[in-house]
Amino acid sequence: MRAAGLNFPDLLMTRNMYQIKPDLPYTPGMEGAGVITEIGPGVNGYRIGDGVMFRAWQGCFAEEAIAPASELLPIPNGFSFAEAASFVVATSTATNALLQRGALQAGDTLLVHGAAGGVGLAAVQVGKLLGARVIATASTAEKLAVAAARGSDVGINYTKESFKERVLELTDGNGADVILDTVGGEVFEQSMRCIAWGGRLLVVGFASGRIPEVKMNQPLLKCFSIVGVRALEHVKRRPQEGEAYRAWMLEWAGKGELRPFISASFPLDRFGEALRLLEARQVIGRVVVEMSASGRSAAAAVQS
């Protein structure tokens, strides 16, 4: 292992608050990148020394990891190990959400909540590549500036103005065609009030900590769809569709048009600090742990 990316589910799993609850003790880390040192029997197409990136539900905050060959992906040209380690999960979620689940079309208006987070920034990039007009929401001017640098057309600081009113203003009262929500709670509820007729509200997560409840007259009256997004499960259940969105994102990554923004990096033996930074909502884009700077394994750190 050379690097591993941190994701919000990593934090939730350490709190026993995620739908997947690993037996203790366990080693966190659901995506990473490194160099192949051993190959199991019957595996073809890979050589010792190949650089690869992959996802897993756990085990990536370590000096070595075992990954099924089916989860390995080539590292795009020009990517560092840190970029590769923080690319798969967030970008898969954004690509699956907008390309397949949300059927985003050129000319659509896309509203991205949490646009400075890992999934949010990936969604901003994917939305622009699909030809949408992208509206980003975030809590600070700094976060909105990063989203703008990655392609957002308009930024809304939701701490200073109502994103619902601003979106309706920007769309002449029509609302956003597609809304990607990683926050839940009040954000989801207000999103239902600024979505276009026939729009798609994509449920990615509940970073606010509150799972919203829906009064079904709202989707009825505006004929909008509430669509769940679980990209990694999509790959498992519908492999051909999963391969299609992965091929799309790898193609654009290879062209240099789709890549993660890394705001912080920690050595492996300080991965607890990285998780606390994520918990404090102080991360813009992605935070990674890098193994070359560490002297002990994450497994030892977790159990201590």
VOPAGU-2260 file (C-alpha; in pm, 1 decimal, decimal comma):
REM VOPAGU-2260
SITE   aa  ch    i         X         Y         Z
SITE  MET   A    0       0,0       0,0       0,0
SITE  ARG   A    1     120,2     348,7     -85,4
SITE  ALA   A    2    -185,3     555,5       8,3
SITE  ALA   A    3    -546,6     527,0     122,3
SITE  GLY   A    4    -831,8     773,4      89,9
SITE  LEU   A    5   -1065,3     864,9     374,9
SITE  ASN   A    6   -1440,7     854,9     322,0
SITE  PHE   A    7   -1727,4     957,4     548,2
SITE  PRO   A    8   -1839,6     593,2     587,3
SITE  ASP   A    9   -1495,3     519,6     738,4
SITE  LEU   A   10   -1579,8     763,4    1015,4
SITE  LEU   A   11   -1931,7     626,9    1060,0
SITE  MET   A   12   -1804,0     267,4    1080,8
SITE  THR   A   13   -1564,3     361,2    1361,2
SITE  ARG   A   14   -1870,1     498,8    1545,2
SITE  ASN   A   15   -2080,4     188,7    1468,0
SITE  MET   A   16   -2323,2     419,3    1284,5
SITE  TYR   A   17   -2299,3     275,6     931,6
SITE  GLN   A   18   -2512,9       5,3     770,7
SITE  ILE   A   19   -2203,3    -214,1     751,9
SITE  LYS   A   20   -2080,9    -297,0    1103,1
SITE  PRO   A   21   -1751,4    -488,9    1099,3
SITE  ASP   A   22   -1654,6    -715,3    1386,2
SITE  LEU   A   23   -1398,7    -565,6    1623,9
SITE  PRO   A   24   -1107,9    -527,4    1609,3
SITE  TYR   A   25   -1081,1    -428,1    1245,3
SITE  THR   A   26    -867,7    -210,6    1018,9
SITE  PRO   A   27   -1055,9      81,9     857,9
SITE  GLY   A   28   -1005,3     211,8     506,3
SITE  MET   A   29   -1230,8     148,0     206,7
SITE  GLU   A   30   -1010,2     254,8     -83,9
SITE  GLY   A   31    -644,2     271,8    -164,1
SITE  ALA   A   32    -362,2     245,2    -414,5
SITE  GLY   A   33     -36,2      58,8    -420,8
SITE  VAL   A   34     194,3    -183,1    -598,3
SITE  ILE   A   35     124,3    -551,5    -651,3
SITE  THR   A   36     368,3    -769,2    -454,3
SITE  GLU   A   37     189,5   -1107,4    -476,7
SITE  ILE   A   38     -64,7   -1260,1    -715,2
SITE  GLY   A   39    -303,8   -1538,3    -624,4
SITE  PRO   A   40    -357,2   -1853,9    -831,4
SITE  GLY   A   41    -571,3   -1820,2   -1142,1
SITE  VAL   A   42    -533,8   -1440,5   -1166,5
SITE  ASN   A   43    -440,8   -1314,9   -1511,3
SITE  GLY   A   44    -370,8    -972,4   -1656,0
SITE  TYR   A   45    -156,8    -840,0   -1373,1
SITE  ARG   A   46     213,5    -850,3   -1294,1
SITE  ILE   A   47     413,5    -798,4    -977,3
SITE  GLY   A   48     515,0    -433,5    -972,2
SITE  ASP   A   49     195,1    -302,0   -1137,0
SITE  GLY   A   50      47,4       7,2    -976,3
SITE  VAL   A   51    -326,1     -27,4    -908,6
SITE  MET   A   52    -612,3     139,1    -721,7
SITE  PHE   A   53    -905,9     -39,5    -564,0
SITE  ARG   A   54   -1192,8     -20,1    -316,4
SITE  ALA   A   55   -1273,8    -243,2     -20,8
SITE  TRP   A   56   -1506,8    -210,7     275,0
SITE  GLN   A   57   -1214,8    -222,1     517,4
SITE  GLY   A   58    -843,9    -294,0     549,2
SITE  CYS   A   59    -681,0     -12,1     350,2
SITE  PHE   A   60    -523,9     176,8     643,1
SITE  ALA   A   61    -236,6     -70,5     649,2
SITE  GLU   A   62     105,9    -131,4     502,4
SITE  GLU   A   63     -24,1    -430,3     304,2
SITE  ALA   A   64    -371,3    -527,6     186,5
SITE  ILE   A   65    -536,5    -810,5      -5,4
SITE  ALA   A   66    -776,6    -712,8    -283,1
SITE  PRO   A   67    -982,2    -925,9    -522,7
SITE  ALA   A   68    -862,9    -892,3    -880,5
SITE  SER   A   69   -1214,1    -786,1    -983,1
SITE  GLU   A   70   -1176,2    -465,7    -780,1
SITE  LEU   A   71    -842,5    -358,4    -925,4
SITE  LEU   A   72    -835,8     -61,2   -1162,8
SITE  PRO   A   73    -540,7      86,8   -1351,9
SITE  ILE   A   74    -405,5     414,3   -1217,9
SITE  PRO   A   75    -482,9     691,5   -1470,9
SITE  ASN   A   76    -190,0     858,0   -1645,0
SITE  GLY   A   77     -45,8    1142,8   -1441,9
SITE  PHE   A   78    -209,6    1039,0   -1113,3
SITE  SER   A   79      -4,2    1016,9    -796,3
SITE  PHE   A   80     -67,8     727,5    -558,1
SITE  ALA   A   81    -248,4     973,2    -328,9
SITE  GLU   A   82    -480,7    1082,6    -611,3
SITE  ALA   A   83    -542,9     723,2    -716,0
SITE  ALA   A   84    -618,8     625,3    -355,7
SITE  SER   A   85    -887,2     893,9    -326,8
SITE  PHE   A   86   -1045,9     857,5    -670,7
SITE  VAL   A   87   -1253,0     540,3    -689,2
SITE  VAL   A   88   -1522,8     570,4    -421,6
SITE  ALA   A   89   -1622,5     937,5    -452,5
SITE  THR   A   90   -1592,6     951,5    -829,8
SITE  SER   A   91   -1782,0     624,4    -871,0
SITE  THR   A   92   -2063,5     764,7    -658,7
SITE  ALA   A   93   -2081,5    1091,0    -852,8
SITE  THR   A   94   -2058,2     923,0   -1193,1
SITE  ASN   A   95   -2314,3     652,8   -1117,9
SITE  ALA   A   96   -2545,9     914,1    -965,0
SITE  LEU   A   97   -2541,7    1159,8   -1253,9
SITE  LEU   A   98   -2471,3     944,7   -1557,5
SITE  GLN   A   99   -2705,2     656,5   -1472,4
SITE  ARG   A  100   -2930,9     711,6   -1172,4
SITE  GLY   A  101   -3004,1    1078,6   -1241,2
SITE  ALA   A  102   -2986,9    1065,8   -1623,1
SITE  LEU   A  103   -2833,2    1414,2   -1630,6
SITE  GLN   A  104   -2855,9    1569,9   -1976,8
SITE  ALA   A  105   -2667,5    1852,9   -2144,9
SITE  GLY   A  106   -2845,5    2176,8   -2067,9
SITE  ASP   A  107   -2993,5    2053,1   -1738,0
SITE  THR   A  108   -2947,6    2252,0   -1418,9
SITE  LEU   A  109   -2766,3    2047,4   -1154,5
SITE  LEU   A  110   -2765,7    2147,6    -787,4
SITE  VAL   A  111   -2482,0    1990,6    -585,0
SITE  HIS   A  112   -2498,6    2006,1    -205,7
SITE  GLY   A  113   -2178,3    1967,3      -8,1
SITE  ALA   A  114   -1996,9    2070,0    -323,8
SITE  ALA   A  115   -1660,1    2101,5    -150,1
SITE  GLY   A  116   -1664,7    1742,5     -22,4
SITE  GLY   A  117   -1518,8    1442,9    -200,2
SITE  VAL   A  118   -1840,1    1332,0    -370,9
SITE  GLY   A  119   -1956,1    1691,0    -419,4
SITE  LEU   A  120   -1644,1    1805,7    -602,6
SITE  ALA   A  121   -1649,9    1492,9    -816,6
SITE  ALA   A  122   -2015,8    1565,7    -898,2
SITE  VAL   A  123   -1929,3    1921,5   -1001,7
SITE  GLN   A  124   -1672,9    1785,4   -1247,5
SITE  VAL   A  125   -1896,3    1506,4   -1378,4
SITE  GLY   A  126   -2185,6    1749,6   -1420,4
SITE  LYS   A  127   -1976,4    1985,2   -1631,5
SITE  LEU   A  128   -1844,8    1698,8   -1844,5
SITE  LEU   A  129   -2207,4    1598,3   -1911,5
SITE  GLY   A  130   -2288,6    1953,2   -2021,4
SITE  ALA   A  131   -2500,2    2068,0   -1726,3
SITE  ARG   A  132   -2522,4    2409,1   -1562,8
SITE  VAL   A  133   -2384,7    2342,5   -1214,1
SITE  ILE   A  134   -2494,3    2524,1    -899,3
SITE  ALA   A  135   -2279,2    2445,7    -594,6
SITE  THR   A  136   -2363,5    2494,2    -227,6
SITE  ALA   A  137   -2110,5    2509,9      55,2
SITE  SER   A  138   -2055,7    2682,7     389,5
SITE  THR   A  139   -1759,1    2912,2     311,2
SITE  ALA   A  140   -1624,3    3129,9      33,0
SITE  GLU   A  141   -1307,2    2917,4      28,4
SITE  LYS   A  142   -1504,0    2600,2     -38,0
SITE  LEU   A  143   -1708,4    2766,7    -310,9
SITE  ALA   A  144   -1388,6    2892,5    -474,5
SITE  VAL   A  145   -1256,8    2536,1    -499,0
SITE  ALA   A  146   -1588,1    2422,1    -649,6
SITE  ALA   A  147   -1569,3    2708,7    -901,0
SITE  ALA   A  148   -1215,8    2607,8    -996,4
SITE  ARG   A  149   -1349,0    2257,5   -1066,8
SITE  GLY   A  150   -1627,2    2387,4   -1290,2
SITE  SER   A  151   -1931,0    2512,1   -1096,1
SITE  ASP   A  152   -2113,3    2798,3   -1266,8
SITE  VAL   A  153   -2273,8    2946,5    -954,6
SITE  GLY   A  154   -2190,5    2915,7    -585,0
SITE  ILE   A  155   -2432,1    2956,9    -295,1
SITE  ASN   A  156   -2311,6    3005,3      62,1
SITE  TYR   A  157   -2601,9    2846,8     247,2
SITE  THR   A  158   -2495,5    3009,8     576,3
SITE  LYS   A  159   -2568,5    3353,4     431,1
SITE  GLU   A  160   -2868,8    3300,3     203,9
SITE  SER   A  161   -3145,8    3052,5     131,4
SITE  PHE   A  162   -3029,3    2811,1    -134,9
SITE  LYS   A  163   -3394,0    2733,3    -213,3
SITE  GLU   A  164   -3474,1    3095,8    -296,9
SITE  ARG   A  165   -3149,9    3144,2    -487,8
SITE  VAL   A  166   -3202,4    2832,7    -701,3
SITE  LEU   A  167   -3556,7    2939,6    -789,1
SITE  GLU   A  168   -3424,5    3284,1    -879,2
SITE  LEU   A  169   -3149,9    3139,2   -1099,6
SITE  THR   A  170   -3394,3    2910,9   -1282,4
SITE  ASP   A  171   -3679,4    3161,6   -1332,5
SITE  GLY   A  172   -3886,0    2973,9   -1078,1
SITE  ASN   A  173   -3850,8    2634,8   -1249,4
SITE  GLY   A  174   -3606,1    2473,3   -1007,1
SITE  ALA   A  175   -3310,8    2239,3   -1059,1
SITE  ASP   A  176   -3354,7    1939,5   -1290,1
SITE  VAL   A  177   -3122,1    1719,2   -1083,9
SITE  ILE   A  178   -3020,8    1764,5    -719,5
SITE  LEU   A  179   -2740,9    1561,6    -561,8
SITE  ASP   A  180   -2774,8    1552,1    -183,1
SITE  THR   A  181   -2509,6    1412,1      49,2
SITE  VAL   A  182   -2640,9    1602,1     351,8
SITE  GLY   A  183   -3000,2    1498,2     424,8
SITE  GLY   A  184   -3205,2    1660,2     700,3
SITE  GLU   A  185   -3322,0    2016,0     635,2
SITE  VAL   A  186   -3117,7    2035,2     314,4
SITE  PHE   A  187   -3316,9    1749,4     163,6
SITE  GLU   A  188   -3646,0    1901,3     273,6
SITE  GLN   A  189   -3564,8    2239,5     120,2
SITE  SER   A  190   -3439,0    2068,4    -195,4
SITE  MET   A  191   -3785,9    1929,0    -255,4
SITE  ARG   A  192   -3906,5    2290,2    -268,1
SITE  CYS   A  193   -3665,0    2397,6    -541,5
SITE  ILE   A  194   -3665,2    2095,3    -772,1
SITE  ALA   A  195   -3805,5    2119,6   -1122,9
SITE  TRP   A  196   -4120,2    1941,3   -1239,1
SITE  GLY   A  197   -4009,3    1589,0   -1334,3
SITE  GLY   A  198   -3673,6    1635,9   -1164,6
SITE  ARG   A  199   -3454,1    1376,2    -994,4
SITE  LEU   A  200   -3348,8    1414,8    -630,8
SITE  LEU   A  201   -3048,5    1188,8    -573,3
SITE  VAL   A  202   -3003,6    1054,4    -219,7
SITE  VAL   A  203   -2634,3     989,4    -155,7
SITE  GLY   A  204   -2598,2    1021,8     220,0
SITE  PHE   A  205   -2693,8    1192,1     544,8
SITE  ALA   A  206   -2387,5    1384,1     658,8
SITE  SER   A  207   -2609,2    1610,6     869,7
SITE  GLY   A  208   -2689,9    1310,7    1089,6
SITE  ARG   A  209   -3065,1    1328,2    1029,3
SITE  ILE   A  210   -3251,0    1105,7     784,5
SITE  PRO   A  211   -3538,1    1312,0     643,4
SITE  GLU   A  212   -3898,5    1202,5     611,2
SITE  VAL   A  213   -4096,5    1271,5     295,0
SITE  LYS   A  214   -4456,2    1391,1     265,5
SITE  MET   A  215   -4552,8    1206,9     -48,3
SITE  ASN   A  216   -4777,0    1482,7    -179,6
SITE  GLN   A  217   -4461,7    1674,6    -272,6
SITE  PRO   A  218   -4322,5    1427,8    -530,7
SITE  LEU   A  219   -4680,7    1368,5    -645,3
SITE  LEU   A  220   -4754,0    1734,1    -719,2
SITE  LYS   A  221   -4423,4    1803,5    -896,5
SITE  CYS   A  222   -4378,3    1456,5   -1045,9
SITE  PHE   A  223   -4018,3    1438,6    -928,6
SITE  SER   A  224   -3832,7    1119,4    -847,4
SITE  ILE   A  225   -3639,8    1040,4    -530,1
SITE  VAL   A  226   -3354,9     814,8    -637,7
SITE  GLY   A  227   -3115,9     623,6    -412,0
SITE  VAL   A  228   -2748,6     604,2    -511,2
SITE  ARG   A  229   -2519,5     318,5    -405,3
SITE  ALA   A  230   -2255,4     297,8    -674,4
SITE  LEU   A  231   -2056,5       8,8    -532,0
SITE  GLU   A  232   -2371,9    -196,7    -488,2
SITE  HIS   A  233   -2466,0    -111,5    -847,5
SITE  VAL   A  234   -2142,0    -270,5    -968,4
SITE  LYS   A  235   -2221,9    -584,2    -770,0
SITE  ARG   A  236   -2584,2    -623,4    -878,0
SITE  ARG   A  237   -2558,4    -497,9   -1236,1
SITE  PRO   A  238   -2200,1    -563,9   -1342,7
SITE  GLN   A  239   -2238,9    -444,7   -1702,8
SITE  GLU   A  240   -2383,4    -110,2   -1596,1
SITE  GLY   A  241   -2117,9     -83,0   -1328,3
SITE  GLU   A  242   -1842,6    -143,1   -1580,2
SITE  ALA   A  243   -1999,0     119,4   -1808,3
SITE  TYR   A  244   -1982,1     401,9   -1555,0
SITE  ARG   A  245   -1634,7     298,6   -1441,8
SITE  ALA   A  246   -1511,9     299,8   -1801,9
SITE  TRP   A  247   -1660,3     648,1   -1848,4
SITE  MET   A  248   -1487,0     792,5   -1543,9
SITE  LEU   A  249   -1153,5     625,4   -1624,3
SITE  GLU   A  250   -1165,9     765,1   -1977,8
SITE  TRP   A  251   -1207,4    1121,3   -1852,4
SITE  ALA   A  252    -949,7    1069,7   -1576,9
SITE  GLY   A  253    -702,7     955,8   -1842,2
SITE  LYS   A  254    -765,9    1280,3   -2029,9
SITE  GLY   A  255    -689,5    1481,8   -1717,2
SITE  GLU   A  256   -1046,7    1611,4   -1694,0
SITE  LEU   A  257   -1155,2    1421,6   -1383,1
SITE  ARG   A  258    -935,2    1396,8   -1075,8
SITE  PRO   A  259    -964,2    1440,1    -698,7
SITE  PHE   A  260    -867,7    1751,8    -505,8
SITE  ILE   A  261    -653,4    1662,5    -203,1
SITE  SER   A  262    -642,3    1918,7      75,8
SITE  ALA   A  263    -456,0    1722,8     343,4
SITE  SER   A  264    -225,1    1423,7     379,6
SITE  PHE   A  265    -116,6    1233,5     691,2
SITE  PRO   A  266     129,2     950,4     757,2
SITE  LEU   A  267     -37,9     620,5     838,2
SITE  ASP   A  268      39,6     629,5    1209,1
SITE  ARG   A  269    -157,8     957,9    1235,0
SITE  PHE   A  270    -469,6     833,1    1058,2
SITE  GLY   A  271    -674,1     908,5    1371,7
SITE  GLU   A  272    -600,3    1278,2    1322,0
SITE  ALA   A  273    -716,5    1249,6     962,4
SITE  LEU   A  274   -1046,8    1099,4    1075,5
SITE  ARG   A  275   -1096,0    1377,3    1328,8
SITE  LEU   A  276   -1034,3    1636,4    1057,1
SITE  LEU   A  277   -1305,2    1469,9     850,5
SITE  GLU   A  278   -1539,1    1466,4    1150,2
SITE  ALA   A  279   -1482,7    1840,0    1208,6
SITE  ARG   A  280   -1596,4    1917,3     850,2
SITE  GLN   A  281   -1260,9    2084,6     784,7
SITE  VAL   A  282   -1175,8    1884,9     473,4
SITE  ILE   A  283   -1207,6    2035,1     126,2
SITE  GLY   A  284   -1212,1    1759,3    -131,7
SITE  ARG   A  285   -1018,0    1460,5      -3,3
SITE  VAL   A  286    -780,9    1372,6     276,5
SITE  VAL   A  287    -542,2    1077,1     245,1
SITE  VAL   A  288    -302,7     873,0     453,0
SITE  GLU   A  289      29,4     778,1     298,3
SITE  MET   A  290     217,6     468,1     398,7
SITE  SER   A  291     572,3     560,8     306,1
SITE  ALA   A  292     588,3     809,4     594,5
SITE  SER   A  293     467,3     565,5     859,3
SITE  GLY   A  294     659,0     328,0    1077,1
SITE  ARG   A  295     378,2     103,8    1201,4
SITE  SER   A  296      60,1     -48,6    1070,3
SITE  ALA   A  297    -286,1      93,0    1111,5
SITE  ALA   A  298    -401,3    -242,2    1245,5
SITE  ALA   A  299    -173,4    -194,7    1544,3
SITE  ALA   A  300    -294,0     163,0    1585,9
SITE  VAL   A  301    -660,6      60,2    1585,1
SITE  GLN   A  302    -612,5    -212,7    1841,8
SITE  SER   A  303    -409,1      16,9    2066,7
